Amino acid sequence: MEFRRYVEAGLAETDDDFLAVYKGSRLGIGGEAFLGDLQDRYAESIRKRGRTEDVALRRVASRMAAERIVEVSCRCLGVPPGEVCSRRRDSWVRPVVARMLSRHGGLTQREIAARIGVGTGKSVSDQLQRLTVAVAGDRSLRCVVEGLEKELQRERSGAKL
């Protein structure tokens, strides 16, 4: 049912967009808040059972080093790497870098929070949700984010060769 709503909402404009979303999470397809909730529920079930994750649920995509993701992101956003940890009103730097660290680095929201200098994983989740809404309505922001996604994909592909 969630997948049907996703498709009908038209969140992905091309097949490449869909594939990026599809590969973005091993647990499901949806918004950042939804995926964060799934991750939290999954972690809680593992904790209760006291067992490690099922091999079938492991992320198989290669990951980039977080430092490299921040470096490439800042270059594409036109800001110095130290800017990521700076709190700035109406800035999309932190949310965009957070998204890239999650998608390309495989970091959890808590790990991202520590890396970009925000309080908690919940703060990261809020920023990611805000970014998702903004990208849907702001063409220029969407172009920046898509361009950065493509640049990081090229970096990952080049690293594999």
KENU-61028 format. One record per residue (C-alpha): chain; z, x, y. Coordinates in Angstrom, 2 decimals, m for minus. Layout:
{rec "A",{Z,X,Y}},
...
# end
This chain:
{rec "A",{0.00,0.00,0.00}},
{rec "A",{0.84,2.87,2.40}},
{rec "A",{m2.51,4.49,1.64}},
{rec "A",{m4.34,1.26,2.40}},
{rec "A",{m2.58,0.97,5.78}},
{rec "A",{m3.43,4.62,6.48}},
{rec "A",{m7.13,4.11,5.78}},
{rec "A",{m7.27,0.86,7.71}},
{rec "A",{m5.49,2.45,10.68}},
{rec "A",{m8.31,4.96,10.92}},
{rec "A",{m6.02,7.97,11.41}},
{rec "A",{m8.59,10.32,9.93}},
{rec "A",{m11.93,10.31,11.70}},
{rec "A",{m13.85,12.42,9.16}},
{rec "A",{m13.56,13.37,5.51}},
{rec "A",{m12.34,16.81,6.63}},
{rec "A",{m9.50,15.14,8.52}},
{rec "A",{m8.58,13.15,5.42}},
{rec "A",{m8.65,16.25,3.22}},
{rec "A",{m6.37,18.07,5.65}},
{rec "A",{m3.90,15.18,5.57}},
{rec "A",{m4.23,14.89,1.78}},
{rec "A",{m3.52,18.58,1.25}},
{rec "A",{m0.75,18.60,3.86}},
{rec "A",{1.96,17.21,1.59}},
{rec "A",{2.54,17.28,m2.11}},
{rec "A",{4.63,14.11,m2.01}},
{rec "A",{2.50,11.60,m0.13}},
{rec "A",{0.17,10.68,2.68}},
{rec "A",{1.41,9.35,5.98}},
{rec "A",{2.92,10.21,9.32}},
{rec "A",{5.21,13.16,9.90}},
{rec "A",{8.31,10.95,9.98}},
{rec "A",{7.33,9.26,6.71}},
{rec "A",{6.67,12.59,5.01}},
{rec "A",{9.95,13.97,6.32}},
{rec "A",{11.76,10.98,4.87}},
{rec "A",{10.02,11.47,1.52}},
{rec "A",{11.02,15.14,1.51}},
{rec "A",{14.64,14.27,2.29}},
{rec "A",{14.75,11.65,m0.45}},
{rec "A",{13.19,14.02,m2.94}},
{rec "A",{15.66,16.79,m2.06}},
{rec "A",{18.55,14.34,m2.42}},
{rec "A",{17.35,13.22,m5.86}},
{rec "A",{17.08,16.85,m6.97}},
{rec "A",{20.60,17.54,m5.69}},
{rec "A",{21.99,14.53,m7.56}},
{rec "A",{20.25,15.44,m10.80}},
{rec "A",{21.05,19.12,m10.44}},
{rec "A",{17.59,20.15,m11.62}},
{rec "A",{14.76,21.97,m9.98}},
{rec "A",{11.49,20.34,m8.96}},
{rec "A",{8.83,19.25,m11.41}},
{rec "A",{6.07,21.85,m11.70}},
{rec "A",{3.47,19.14,m10.98}},
{rec "A",{4.96,18.62,m7.51}},
{rec "A",{4.76,22.25,m6.43}},
{rec "A",{2.50,23.03,m3.51}},
{rec "A",{m0.35,25.19,m4.76}},
{rec "A",{m2.04,25.97,m1.46}},
{rec "A",{m1.65,29.46,m0.12}},
{rec "A",{0.69,29.86,2.81}},
{rec "A",{0.39,31.98,5.90}},
{rec "A",{3.18,34.09,7.34}},
{rec "A",{5.08,32.17,10.00}},
{rec "A",{4.73,35.05,12.47}},
{rec "A",{0.95,34.97,12.11}},
{rec "A",{0.86,31.19,12.58}},
{rec "A",{2.89,31.48,15.79}},
{rec "A",{0.67,34.33,17.01}},
{rec "A",{m2.60,32.46,16.37}},
{rec "A",{m1.17,29.20,17.74}},
{rec "A",{0.02,30.80,20.96}},
{rec "A",{m3.30,32.58,21.43}},
{rec "A",{m5.20,29.29,21.01}},
{rec "A",{m2.77,27.44,23.28}},
{rec "A",{m2.99,30.17,25.91}},
{rec "A",{0.73,30.97,26.02}},
{rec "A",{2.75,34.08,25.16}},
{rec "A",{4.49,33.96,21.75}},
{rec "A",{7.92,33.88,23.43}},
{rec "A",{6.99,30.53,24.97}},
{rec "A",{7.56,28.81,21.62}},
{rec "A",{11.32,29.11,21.99}},
{rec "A",{11.31,27.98,25.62}},
{rec "A",{12.17,24.41,26.42}},
{rec "A",{9.60,22.97,28.82}},
{rec "A",{9.23,19.41,30.00}},
{rec "A",{5.99,17.71,28.90}},
{rec "A",{4.86,20.77,26.93}},
{rec "A",{3.09,20.36,23.61}},
{rec "A",{3.57,24.00,22.57}},
{rec "A",{6.64,23.45,20.36}},
{rec "A",{5.36,20.32,18.61}},
{rec "A",{1.93,21.86,17.96}},
{rec "A",{3.41,25.10,16.61}},
{rec "A",{5.86,23.07,14.51}},
{rec "A",{2.98,21.12,12.96}},
{rec "A",{1.11,24.33,12.15}},
{rec "A",{4.21,25.97,10.65}},
{rec "A",{4.69,22.94,8.43}},
{rec "A",{1.07,22.58,7.35}},
{rec "A",{0.00,26.20,7.06}},
{rec "A",{3.30,28.00,6.48}},
{rec "A",{4.96,25.45,4.21}},
{rec "A",{8.20,25.64,6.21}},
{rec "A",{10.72,22.82,6.12}},
{rec "A",{11.68,21.06,9.31}},
{rec "A",{15.02,22.88,9.28}},
{rec "A",{13.28,26.24,8.96}},
{rec "A",{10.91,25.30,11.77}},
{rec "A",{13.86,24.26,13.96}},
{rec "A",{15.43,27.68,13.53}},
{rec "A",{12.14,29.47,14.24}},
{rec "A",{11.18,27.56,17.42}},
{rec "A",{14.68,27.25,18.84}},
{rec "A",{15.47,23.55,18.53}},
{rec "A",{18.73,22.13,17.23}},
{rec "A",{17.93,20.42,13.95}},
{rec "A",{15.21,19.38,11.54}},
{rec "A",{15.53,15.89,13.02}},
{rec "A",{14.49,17.28,16.41}},
{rec "A",{11.42,18.78,14.78}},
{rec "A",{10.70,15.46,13.07}},
{rec "A",{10.92,13.65,16.42}},
{rec "A",{8.57,16.19,18.04}},
{rec "A",{6.07,15.88,15.19}},
{rec "A",{6.14,12.11,15.42}},
{rec "A",{5.64,12.26,19.20}},
{rec "A",{2.72,14.65,18.70}},
{rec "A",{1.09,12.36,16.13}},
{rec "A",{1.20,9.45,18.57}},
{rec "A",{m0.05,11.60,21.45}},
{rec "A",{m2.93,13.08,19.44}},
{rec "A",{m4.11,9.58,18.56}},
{rec "A",{m4.36,8.63,22.23}},
{rec "A",{m5.23,11.89,23.98}},
{rec "A",{m8.69,13.26,23.23}},
{rec "A",{m8.13,16.66,24.87}},
{rec "A",{m4.87,17.22,22.95}},
{rec "A",{m6.61,16.14,19.75}},
{rec "A",{m9.40,18.68,20.37}},
{rec "A",{m6.85,21.46,20.93}},
{rec "A",{m4.95,20.59,17.75}},
{rec "A",{m8.14,20.27,15.69}},
{rec "A",{m9.44,23.58,17.03}},
{rec "A",{m6.18,25.28,16.11}},
{rec "A",{m6.29,23.72,12.64}},
{rec "A",{m9.79,25.11,12.13}},
{rec "A",{m8.75,28.55,13.40}},
{rec "A",{m5.80,28.66,11.01}},
{rec "A",{m8.01,27.48,8.15}},
{rec "A",{m10.39,30.35,8.90}},
{rec "A",{m7.44,32.76,8.94}},
{rec "A",{m6.22,31.45,5.58}},
{rec "A",{m9.71,31.62,4.07}},
{rec "A",{m10.18,35.15,5.37}},
{rec "A",{m6.83,36.21,3.93}},
{rec "A",{m7.84,34.99,0.47}},
{rec "A",{m11.03,37.06,0.37}},
# end
